[in-house]
Amino acid sequence: DTDDTLEFSQKNDTGIDNTIKNTSEVKADSACGEEPKCDNLENAVVKSDKKKPPIEVNNRVRAYFTKGVDVFGLREGAKGWYFGTVVKTSKRDSLVRFDDDSTLTLPSAQLQCLRSKIDDPTLIVNDNHEFVCNMNPLILSISDLVFCFYQNGCNKEGIPFWFRGRIANVDSEMTRCDILYDDGEYETNIPIGKKKIWLVERGHKKPYWLDGVETDLRKRYCATKTRAKITVKEYNNETYVEKFWLGGATKWCSYDEFVTELFASLKEDRGKILTWPEDKPEDESKSPVAVQQAKKRKRKPLVRRIDKNRSSKKPKMERNRDYASRMLRKGRKEVSSEDEEYYDEDT
């Protein structure tokens, strides 16, 4: 590797030219404990490797963003990985369609290919066999970073989205949970263990996402909420959170206690709370038994015997006479005015 700085120019889907700088010394966070750095907020940088396989169309990849948008706004605490599928490739760039249906052109050197682990298909790893996500977690905790199958695919757009968010609540039986998405929407009653949630990272293991957050919290014995700034610190291998209100009051609490209070407060501020739609039951009318019964009830079509020596189509007058006589044989008393022209009561 050389220390030369490589410059890539690209154009995103909005038509704005972006220039990013990447060095060969950049390392992935999971490899050495350091977060990848990027000068441009809209682009991702990951570790480069000479033996890295080429990016191909339909490959599952992930990209790292040093800043992102969550319920608290655009900030560094929302940094992280986003997953997508390669739509188009060139010598240096790749067009990626992310799971939230957004598209962005990124240098291929900044993408990591993903694949399932051989002994456990629910675990996704990269080319260096590093953990990426768990596609079917059975145990979840409040503040875990996840991707969820938004509204079970029953959204208005009709496109299945996987949106990023954090676990806001978990029931006592560990079968249902609530998720607060990064765009501020709150969804409840999401099933656990049904392959609808991807676990990316544990919130208590990387509490950096809370550091520097400013939000409205309720003081003790106070009915109204006041703006407070959050600071995260570790002491004796334990994570503690400091709440500093603008008035000067300060309170320390444990991480688990604070995140439970935080997500309960954010749920109160949501105007509309979504409920997870259950899977639609199978249509009983399409069952094999129902199909056979429908075939029996279906009226058999009238088979007409056609004389090859005669024309298959009768004149209009003759057809109307036949229709009138059939109606009388069936017991029908009324005959249409069109038929009365050609119907003779004497016959």
Disulfide bonds with the S-S distance in Angstrom:
none
